[in-house]
């Protein structure tokens, strides 16, 4: 029984480590400082320009693309995050602003960036955005996974340690009983 309990707590700890890794990944995908596509690295500079937030994509010292959005009081502040919006297996830069949403993707053949405008904010325009992973990045920035992972790791580690100590105590008690009978 003790080995099963130890293995169960070990699995809980492993799940915790996995959740921590996923949470860290989600956290780094929210408002990234850089993105690399096919070896091309673009620094992302976030700046304020009047009543707008602008994300400049800088490569080799020059701005290649800019994504801007109004900071209207009736809307959320514009933001970006890394996510495979179109389902092609490559990360895109999702951009949401007061007037709508879209994503920036890298064209490997021409080594250029292209913005795909999805219009007004409707999840039907990009079904992948209705996933757990997109929600975790967008709403929680990975913090929910990090918190759950730390708790699971703590419970798993303490449970495995308690199980191992309990098993050792039982072994000592049984060896003492055997030696006292003899």
Backbone bond lengths (Angstrom), bond angles and torsions (degrees), N, CA, C in turn:
res aa  C-N    CA-C-N  psi(-1)  N-CA   C-N-CA  omega(-1)  CA-C   N-CA-C  phi
1 X - - - 1.455 - - 1.523 110.69 -
2 X 1.308 116.27 -39.56 1.457 121.78 -177.08 1.536 111.62 -64.31
3 X 1.326 116.08 -39.45 1.474 118.97 178.55 1.516 111.28 -66.20
4 X 1.318 116.72 -38.08 1.470 120.22 177.97 1.524 110.27 -64.41
5 X 1.326 115.72 -44.08 1.463 120.48 179.34 1.536 109.90 -62.26
6 X 1.336 115.78 -43.44 1.462 120.60 178.57 1.532 110.27 -60.63
7 X 1.338 116.97 -44.71 1.466 121.19 179.47 1.526 111.03 -64.50
8 X 1.332 116.83 -40.00 1.463 120.68 178.59 1.532 110.82 -62.18
9 X 1.319 116.80 -46.75 1.463 119.81 178.69 1.527 111.08 -66.70
10 X 1.315 116.57 -32.69 1.470 120.43 175.04 1.519 111.36 -62.82
11 X 1.337 116.40 -40.68 1.468 120.15 177.08 1.526 111.85 -66.21
12 X 1.335 116.65 -38.00 1.468 120.45 177.02 1.529 109.41 -62.55
13 X 1.327 117.06 -43.22 1.468 120.89 178.68 1.530 110.57 -63.79
14 X 1.326 116.99 -41.36 1.461 121.12 178.37 1.537 110.98 -63.50
15 X 1.328 116.34 -41.22 1.465 120.11 176.09 1.526 110.16 -62.06
16 X 1.326 116.39 -37.10 1.457 120.39 177.13 1.515 112.08 -62.86
17 X 1.319 116.61 -44.20 1.469 120.76 178.13 1.533 110.00 -62.24
18 X 1.329 117.09 -41.46 1.466 120.74 178.28 1.522 111.43 -62.82
19 X 1.328 116.77 -42.17 1.465 120.59 179.01 1.531 111.04 -66.24
20 X 1.327 116.73 -37.75 1.469 119.73 176.85 1.519 110.24 -62.96
21 X 1.328 117.13 -44.48 1.470 121.02 178.27 1.530 110.40 -60.34
22 X 1.336 117.02 -46.24 1.467 120.31 179.98 1.527 110.97 -64.34
23 X 1.329 117.30 -39.25 1.457 120.84 178.17 1.513 112.11 -64.16
24 X 1.325 116.77 -41.38 1.475 120.35 176.88 1.526 110.82 -63.93
25 X 1.320 116.37 -40.41 1.462 120.21 177.95 1.524 110.58 -63.07
26 X 1.328 117.08 -46.11 1.472 120.77 178.71 1.521 110.73 -61.69
27 X 1.326 116.34 -39.82 1.465 120.29 -179.16 1.531 111.19 -63.44
28 X 1.326 116.97 -40.31 1.469 119.85 -179.57 1.522 112.59 -74.66
29 X 1.328 117.71 -16.52 1.465 120.47 178.06 1.529 112.40 -82.92
30 X 1.334 118.26 -17.91 1.467 122.34 -179.77 1.529 109.17 -83.04
31 X 1.322 117.61 125.35 1.469 123.15 179.57 1.536 111.03 44.81
32 X 1.334 117.03 61.14 1.467 120.01 -176.93 1.533 112.15 -67.57
33 X 1.326 115.57 157.31 1.458 120.96 177.89 1.521 111.82 -91.47
34 X 1.323 116.70 -15.67 1.469 121.16 179.60 1.524 109.05 -160.40
35 X 1.315 115.04 159.30 1.462 121.15 174.61 1.530 107.22 -142.61
36 X 1.332 116.02 142.45 1.460 120.85 179.30 1.522 109.17 -122.25
37 X 1.330 115.27 127.03 1.460 122.03 175.76 1.516 108.01 -124.76
38 X 1.304 117.27 124.67 1.474 122.70 176.96 1.524 112.58 46.92
39 X 1.321 116.37 42.54 1.457 120.65 178.81 1.523 114.91 83.23
40 X 1.309 118.03 -8.86 1.465 121.88 177.59 1.528 108.67 -90.19
41 X 1.325 116.63 116.60 1.462 120.76 -178.25 1.529 109.55 -99.86
42 X 1.314 114.80 129.49 1.459 121.98 177.58 1.525 108.63 -117.05
43 X 1.321 116.51 120.79 1.459 121.40 173.17 1.526 106.72 -77.77
44 X 1.327 116.79 140.95 1.462 120.52 179.61 1.529 107.91 -111.94
45 X 1.315 114.81 117.19 1.463 121.23 -179.36 1.524 107.81 -107.37
46 X 1.322 115.17 119.54 1.469 121.08 178.98 1.511 107.80 -97.90
47 X 1.342 115.65 125.77 1.463 118.94 -179.54 1.514 110.13 -141.94
48 X 1.311 113.54 162.69 1.462 121.10 178.08 1.519 108.26 -103.77
49 X 1.306 115.79 132.64 1.467 120.51 178.69 1.528 107.54 -132.99
50 X 1.330 115.71 98.92 1.462 119.72 -176.14 1.516 110.30 63.98
51 X 1.315 116.65 -122.36 1.468 122.55 179.36 1.534 111.97 -98.63
52 X 1.334 116.35 27.37 1.469 120.24 -178.09 1.525 110.88 -131.40
53 X 1.315 114.64 153.57 1.467 122.67 169.93 1.524 105.68 -104.84
54 X 1.331 116.26 129.57 1.462 121.48 -178.92 1.526 108.33 -120.53
55 X 1.330 115.42 133.24 1.466 122.22 173.28 1.525 106.42 -109.23
56 X 1.334 116.67 110.29 1.465 121.80 178.21 1.524 109.39 -94.96
57 X 1.323 116.37 134.23 1.458 122.98 176.00 1.523 106.98 -102.10
58 X 1.337 115.27 111.49 1.454 121.78 -172.32 1.524 109.59 -109.53
59 X 1.331 115.19 129.07 1.467 120.81 176.99 1.517 107.89 -134.02
60 X 1.302 116.04 129.76 1.469 122.28 -178.65 1.527 111.79 54.38
61 X 1.320 116.40 38.45 1.456 120.83 175.25 1.510 116.64 82.67
62 X 1.330 118.13 -1.03 1.465 118.54 179.15 1.524 111.15 -125.77
63 X 1.329 115.54 149.93 1.466 121.22 -179.78 1.526 108.36 -75.43
64 X 1.325 115.44 121.29 1.461 121.50 -178.80 1.528 110.95 -94.50
65 X 1.332 115.82 -36.32 1.468 121.23 -177.98 1.517 108.22 -152.33
66 X 1.323 116.36 149.50 1.462 121.74 176.09 1.515 109.12 -132.65
67 X 1.325 115.41 136.73 1.459 122.07 174.28 1.520 106.94 -116.29
68 X 1.320 117.09 125.34 1.459 120.49 -176.69 1.523 110.32 -126.24
69 X 1.321 114.48 156.24 1.457 120.45 177.10 1.513 110.17 -156.43
70 X 1.309 115.03 146.16 1.458 122.13 -178.52 1.521 111.39 -71.48
71 X 1.321 115.08 149.95 1.462 120.74 175.45 1.524 109.18 -103.05
72 X 1.294 116.58 42.23 1.460 122.80 178.94 1.523 109.65 -54.05
73 X 1.314 116.04 140.59 1.470 120.03 -177.96 1.525 113.12 -64.07
74 X 1.319 117.65 -22.12 1.459 120.82 -177.99 1.531 112.58 -86.68
75 X 1.325 117.14 -4.71 1.470 120.85 -175.87 1.520 110.98 -121.66
76 X 1.334 114.77 162.23 1.456 120.09 170.90 1.521 108.23 -69.42
77 X 1.328 115.48 155.56 1.466 120.03 176.65 1.529 108.97 -65.60
78 X 1.330 118.69 140.88 1.475 120.91 179.08 1.533 110.95 -59.39
79 X 1.320 116.29 145.47 1.463 119.81 179.42 1.515 110.38 -148.37
80 X 1.326 114.50 164.64 1.469 121.80 174.35 1.522 108.29 -131.80
81 X 1.326 115.13 155.20 1.461 120.39 168.75 1.518 109.28 -156.21
82 X 1.338 115.34 156.46 1.461 121.84 -179.50 1.521 109.42 -83.59
83 X 1.323 115.29 128.01 1.461 120.56 -178.57 1.529 108.29 -166.01
84 X 1.312 117.22 145.90 1.465 121.45 176.37 1.532 108.52 -80.54
85 X 1.316 116.87 86.86 1.462 121.88 -175.12 1.522 111.91 -70.37
86 X 1.329 117.01 -44.15 1.468 120.59 -173.72 1.529 113.96 -89.45
87 X 1.322 117.99 -1.60 1.461 120.88 175.35 1.515 115.21 75.91
88 X 1.340 118.28 20.96 1.462 120.22 -179.26 1.534 113.00 -90.86
89 X 1.337 116.55 4.90 1.455 120.46 177.83 1.525 113.84 87.68
90 X 1.322 117.98 1.90 1.473 122.16 179.43 1.525 109.18 -119.64
91 X 1.320 115.62 143.19 1.458 119.60 179.12 1.522 111.50 -67.27
92 X 1.318 115.22 137.55 1.458 122.63 173.46 1.520 106.38 -115.42
93 X 1.318 117.11 167.44 1.462 120.78 174.90 1.530 106.81 -103.34
94 X 1.325 115.39 104.90 1.461 120.89 178.53 1.520 108.44 -77.22
95 X 1.334 116.33 135.96 1.470 122.26 -177.40 1.522 108.58 -128.82
96 X 1.329 114.79 124.72 1.461 118.68 176.99 1.522 108.26 -123.10
97 X 1.328 115.15 135.42 1.457 121.23 -179.37 1.520 108.53 -144.51
98 X 1.308 115.99 177.07 1.459 121.18 -173.71 1.539 112.55 -58.88
99 X 1.307 116.52 -36.51 1.467 120.32 -176.55 1.520 115.05 -86.41
100 X 1.317 118.56 -6.04 1.458 119.70 -179.15 1.513 111.69 156.46
101 X 1.334 114.79 -151.84 1.458 119.69 179.85 1.511 110.02 -155.50
102 X 1.324 115.07 165.22 1.458 122.10 179.68 1.510 108.57 -174.74
103 X 1.321 115.30 -170.44 1.461 118.26 179.39 1.517 110.29 -148.80
104 X 1.324 113.08 151.24 1.453 122.09 179.42 1.516 107.49 -102.44
105 X 1.320 116.42 128.90 1.463 119.52 178.94 1.510 109.93 -128.46
106 X 1.294 114.95 158.13 1.460 122.54 -177.92 1.520 109.43 -99.88
107 X 1.305 116.33 126.73 1.474 121.37 175.48 1.527 107.05 -91.50
108 X 1.318 116.84 107.70 1.466 121.74 -174.22 1.526 112.65 -62.56
109 X 1.326 116.87 -39.45 1.467 120.20 -176.21 1.530 111.91 -63.51
110 X 1.312 116.78 -41.60 1.471 120.37 -176.68 1.524 112.85 -102.28
111 X 1.346 116.72 -5.54 1.469 123.20 -177.85 1.526 111.50 54.11
112 X 1.328 114.78 42.44 1.461 120.69 178.17 1.523 109.52 -121.70
113 X 1.326 115.96 166.44 1.452 122.42 177.05 1.518 108.75 -105.81
114 X 1.326 115.88 140.70 1.464 120.85 178.97 1.520 108.72 -132.84
115 X 1.334 116.21 134.75 1.459 121.14 179.90 1.516 109.18 -98.15
116 X 1.326 116.04 126.65 1.455 122.24 176.68 1.524 107.55 -102.62
117 X 1.312 116.86 110.19 1.459 121.40 -179.47 1.527 109.22 -81.17
118 X 1.317 116.53 125.45 1.466 120.97 179.29 1.526 112.00 -99.55
119 X 1.315 116.99 3.88 1.466 121.10 176.87 1.513 112.60 77.02
120 X 1.332 115.77 -148.15 1.465 119.84 -179.77 1.522 109.19 -64.63
121 X 1.311 116.31 157.48 1.460 121.01 -173.02 1.527 110.54 -73.61
122 X 1.307 115.60 97.37 1.467 123.86 175.53 1.519 106.85 -130.38
123 X 1.298 116.86 126.27 1.467 121.01 -179.58 1.528 110.81 -62.24
124 X 1.335 117.63 -27.50 1.462 120.77 179.88 1.529 111.81 -60.99
125 X 1.347 117.09 -24.75 1.466 120.83 179.32 1.527 111.64 -68.55
126 X 1.318 116.76 -27.78 1.460 122.22 -179.21 1.529 108.30 -145.82
127 X 1.340 117.64 83.66 1.463 121.15 -175.47 1.520 114.48 -55.83
128 X 1.316 118.25 -27.63 1.469 120.74 -179.93 1.522 111.60 -61.78
129 X 1.314 117.02 -24.36 1.466 120.60 -178.96 1.523 112.32 -72.95
130 X 1.320 117.16 -9.33 1.464 121.66 178.56 1.536 111.04 -92.78
131 X 1.320 117.30 15.34 1.465 121.61 -176.72 1.530 111.66 -91.35
132 X 1.327 115.28 164.55 1.464 120.78 176.48 1.521 110.99 -58.41
133 X 1.344 116.55 -44.06 1.460 121.12 -175.77 1.527 111.18 -63.89
134 X 1.329 117.84 -44.59 1.469 120.67 178.90 1.520 110.33 -63.68
135 X 1.309 117.19 -40.51 1.464 121.59 179.01 1.527 110.96 -65.18
136 X 1.321 116.19 -39.66 1.461 120.56 179.19 1.532 110.77 -62.91
137 X 1.321 117.21 -40.76 1.463 120.31 178.92 1.522 110.06 -71.18
138 X 1.332 116.30 -50.17 1.461 121.61 -172.61 1.525 112.60 -67.16
139 X 1.310 116.96 -49.29 1.462 120.05 -173.70 1.514 114.57 -89.22
140 X 1.318 115.75 -39.17 1.465 119.53 -171.64 1.517 114.12 -109.98
141 X 1.327 118.15 -11.59 1.475 122.71 -179.69 1.533 111.89 55.72
142 X 1.329 117.07 27.01 1.462 121.92 178.66 1.517 114.58 84.89
143 X 1.327 118.20 -5.23 1.467 120.49 -175.48 1.526 112.80 -67.95
144 X 1.326 117.55 -32.45 1.464 120.28 177.81 1.527 110.01 -65.24
145 X 1.319 117.02 -43.44 1.466 120.32 177.57 1.525 111.37 -66.56
146 X 1.322 117.14 -41.03 1.463 120.49 178.37 1.522 111.33 -60.69
147 X 1.326 116.65 -46.86 1.462 121.06 -179.43 1.529 110.94 -63.04
148 X 1.320 116.51 -48.11 1.469 120.39 178.12 1.514 111.84 -61.86
149 X 1.324 116.46 -38.59 1.461 120.56 179.23 1.517 112.72 -65.69
150 X 1.319 116.18 -42.89 1.466 119.82 178.66 1.526 110.26 -63.93
151 X 1.338 116.94 -42.84 1.466 119.78 178.55 1.529 111.33 -63.18
152 X 1.327 116.67 -44.98 1.470 119.96 179.84 1.523 110.85 -64.08
153 X 1.313 117.47 -40.62 1.467 120.93 178.07 1.521 110.52 -63.50
154 X 1.313 116.71 -43.18 1.465 121.14 178.84 1.532 111.10 -63.69
155 X 1.324 117.28 -48.18 1.475 121.28 179.32 1.519 110.59 -62.63
156 X 1.322 116.83 -45.37 1.460 120.99 -179.42 1.517 112.38 -63.00
157 X 1.332 116.17 -44.31 1.470 120.00 -179.31 1.522 111.38 -66.57
158 X 1.332 116.42 -47.20 1.468 119.42 179.37 1.525 111.54 -64.99
159 X 1.337 116.60 -39.52 1.464 119.96 178.37 1.517 112.22 -64.87
160 X 1.335 116.88 -42.79 1.470 120.51 178.92 1.522 110.45 -65.51
161 X 1.333 115.85 -41.45 1.466 119.84 178.08 1.526 110.84 -63.52
162 X 1.328 116.98 -45.56 1.463 120.75 177.69 1.513 111.91 -61.97
163 X 1.315 117.18 -39.83 1.460 121.62 179.04 1.531 110.88 -64.65
164 X 1.341 115.94 -42.54 1.467 119.89 179.89 1.531 110.62 -65.96
165 X 1.329 117.41 -42.82 1.468 120.72 178.94 1.526 111.49 -65.37
166 X 1.317 116.61 -40.10 1.462 121.27 178.45 1.523 110.76 -63.22
167 X 1.312 116.92 -41.27 1.457 121.73 179.13 1.524 110.80 -64.13
168 X 1.326 115.35 -42.30 1.463 119.53 178.90 1.518 111.99 -64.15
169 X 1.333 115.80 -40.71 1.466 120.42 179.24 1.526 109.71 -62.46
170 X 1.334 117.95 -42.76 1.466 121.08 178.78 1.522 111.42 -63.54
171 X 1.326 116.27 -39.57 1.468 119.88 178.72 1.527 110.88 -63.93
172 X 1.325 117.24 -42.79 1.468 120.74 177.94 1.527 111.44 -63.20
173 X 1.323 116.74 -43.62 1.464 120.84 -179.50 1.522 110.65 -62.68
174 X 1.331 116.25 -42.56 1.469 118.65 -179.62 1.526 110.80 -69.01
175 X 1.325 119.04 -35.36 1.469 120.27 178.05 1.529 110.88 -70.45
176 X 1.343 117.20 -35.48 1.470 120.65 175.77 1.529 110.76 -66.01
177 X 1.327 116.84 -39.70 1.471 120.02 179.39 1.526 110.19 -66.06
178 X 1.324 116.52 -40.30 1.467 119.68 178.69 1.522 111.49 -65.25
179 X 1.334 116.67 -39.93 1.471 119.29 -178.85 1.545 111.24 -72.48
180 X 1.331 117.51 -30.77 1.471 119.68 178.43 1.527 111.04 -73.63
181 X 1.325 119.10 -27.70 1.474 122.91 178.00 1.534 110.44 -72.84
182 X 1.288 115.13 -30.69 1.467 118.36 -176.10 1.483 114.28 -80.37
